[in-house]
Amino acid sequence: MPRSPSWRRAAWPRCSPARTRRSPRRSSGSPSPVQSWVLLRAREIEIARRPDLSTRCTHARAGLEHEDPLLAESALRDLGAVPDEAMTV
């Protein structure tokens, strides 16, 4: 029998019915706060683990305060792209 999240959700009411009534229902599309925290930390770890992403992130942060607005905007776009690249491994 597979141990997937759907399997656990189906088994939980049988194991602890009182606790199931107390726990709020979540919509299937939104992650829980814990899942969000884990995803955020996974991105940070992946950026720190990969030297290319770490260097890009450092340069982008330094470029945010640049006098030239075009360079600052480019740094902002790069800072947004680094976490996305970290998660597409």
Helices and strands as residue ranges (DSSP letters): H 5-15, H 17-22, H 33-49, H 51-63, H 69-86
